[in-house]
């Protein structure tokens, strides 16, 4: 399940009356993550997911070198 789908599902479960602990168990998330999802509305969650997709990764500067090593072996 993708992050945005999980976010919507967590909100749906909360509206149905599930506790945070029950949601965490059902979704295989930590309670802190469930609280984090519940603090964000849908638009904030979309912005967050878009930010995750576009941010720079720590290994980006080394990507060509790593791919070269993988091609050799």
Helices and strands as residue ranges (DSSP letters): H 3-15, H 20-27, H 31-39, H 42-54, G 60-62, H 63-72
